[in-house]
Amino acid sequence: MSILAAALLALALPTASRADGRALFESHGCEACHRVGPRGGSAGPDLTMVGLRRPRPWLEQWLESPRRWKPGTPMPEQGLSAPDRAALAYYLSTQQGEAWGKERPWSAVSDDVSRGREIYMRAGCVACHGAEGRGGQPNPGAPGDVIPALAPLMGTYMRWELKMRIRNGATAQGRDGMTAAVDMPAWKDALGDDELDALATYLLSLAESQPKSEW
């Protein structure tokens, strides 16, 4: 099912509620692998900010069949009905960081690289860009149909350029210049300037692990 088809189906279904989605999140054992706020496991991506990263239609499509979207993913097929997918996707789409309350998980981390890595992991950058920026996550319609590795790109950015890109997001251009893939979200309303600084510091540190060119 395409993202557009998922969106049209959502409009045709009975209105889903946040409470219904929360109940499904608990009853299907999602907390065993995923955190929302202080609760949950760490085997899968932190979902406290998932509503900033992924649109609701994409979440519905993912929940319909994770392994069709990403073969080899450890996330099991849930066998959810269309109304349950709609309710759970609605609940997840409302998660934009509020579940942490006033203190975020990285608030007490002072070292910028470590703090940036914690933001990368807990804000959910890792879900799209992979551990240590290795990339490879599916993004059909984008060049190569995947999200590229970050580490090789970091050496091409000035710090201010990287911060601006994270702050303002980016449109993923698909084939023939048509936007088909999922965009990189803008984090300007979710992360403060000091958090963007720390995240940029961590990302730029990834370039140090890359092989040095020989002339």
Buried (B, 14 or more C-beta within 10 A) or exposed (E): BEBEEBBEBBEEBEEBEBEBBBBBBEEBEBBEBBBBBEEBEEEBBBBBBBBBBBBBBBBBBBBBBBEEBBEEBEBEEBEBEBBBBBBBBBBBBBBBBEBBEEEBBBEEBEEBBBBBBBBBBBBBBBBBBBEBBBBEBBBEBBEEEBBBBBBBBBEEBEEEEBBBBBBEBEEBBBEEEEEBBBBBBBBBEBBEEEBBBBBBBBBBBBBEEEEEEEE
